[in-house]
C-alpha cells in the first residue's frame, strides 16, 4: 500500500518479520487507535515476510 503524501513523514522505526496471522487487521487497528496522536503505521509485503513502519505526522499530534 503506497500513498502519495504532500510531505515526507518522519520514520520513527521499522522492522521486518514473518507472520501467518491477520497482520493487515492489526495495522488497521493501530492506525484507528493512534492516528489522533500523530502516529501512522505502514505495512508492506516483502518476499520473505512483511515490513512494518511507524511514522509520525507532526500535523496530527495532540498537545
C-alpha positions in Angstrom: 0.0 0.0 0.0 1.7 3.2 -1.1 0.2 6.6 -0.5 1.3 9.9 -2.1 1.7 12.3 0.8 2.2 16.0 0.4 5.3 15.9 2.6 7.6 13.1 3.8 6.7 11.8 7.3 9.5 11.2 9.8 10.1 7.4 10.1 10.3 6.5 13.8 11.2 2.9 13.3 10.6 -0.2 11.2 11.0 -3.9 11.5 10.8 -6.9 9.2 9.0 -10.1 10.3 7.2 -13.1 9.1 3.7 -14.0 10.2 0.8 -16.2 9.4 -1.8 -14.0 11.3 -4.0 -11.2 10.1 -1.3 -8.6 10.0 -3.3 -6.1 8.0 -6.1 -6.1 10.5 -3.6 -5.3 13.3 -2.2 -2.3 11.4 -5.7 -1.0 10.7 -6.4 -1.2 14.5 -3.2 0.6 15.3 -3.9 3.4 12.8 -7.5 3.8 14.0 -6.3 4.0 17.6 -3.2 6.1 17.4 -3.6 8.3 14.3 -5.1 11.1 16.5 -1.8 11.0 18.5 0.2 11.6 15.3 1.3 8.0 14.6 0.8 6.3 11.3 1.6 2.7 10.6 2.5 1.3 7.2 2.7 -2.3 6.1 4.3 -3.7 3.1 4.6 -7.3 1.9 8.1 -8.5 1.0 9.4 -11.7 -0.4 10.3 -13.2 3.0 7.6 -11.6 5.1 6.4 -8.1 6.0 7.8 -4.7 6.8 6.1 -2.7 9.5 6.9 1.1 9.6 5.9 3.7 12.2 5.7 7.3 11.1 4.9 10.5 13.0 2.6 13.1 11.4 3.5 16.4 13.1 0.2 18.0 11.9 -1.9 15.5 13.8 0.0 15.4 17.1 -2.1 16.0 20.2 -0.6 18.7 22.6 
